[in-house]
């Protein structure tokens, strides 16, 4: 159905989000920190990035800016997830296509994922 990269440091949330997405037939690659994310195969472009804001070694907002400035990745949509940042803070820091406030409703989360991937493919 689509490939999704997740950058989330909380193991429980990362595992839950992965399980939810895989149950919807998405292929998921997850990263626990910015360092691992930045060391991935940069030639592999997912259909969607899901990024947490507060990470032990950086910020998802900075990672979003990096993604959007990279020509081969700039068209891939980004959803930012955060328990602490507001949508206003996120949109000031990066051009993410979506925002999900933690804790989140699973149906809302999935609708955001499906919407962003469908938009990117059209």
VENCOR-V626624 format. One record per helix or strand. SS is the DSSP state (helix for helix, strand for strand). FROM is the first residue (numbers start at 1). LEN is the number of residues. If there is no record, write none. Layout:
<<SS:FROM:LEN> <SS:FROM:LEN>>
This chain:
<<strand:2:6> <helix:11:13> <strand:26:6> <helix:34:5> <strand:48:5> <strand:54:2> <strand:58:2> <helix:60:10> <strand:77:6> <helix:87:7> <strand:98:4> <helix:106:16>>
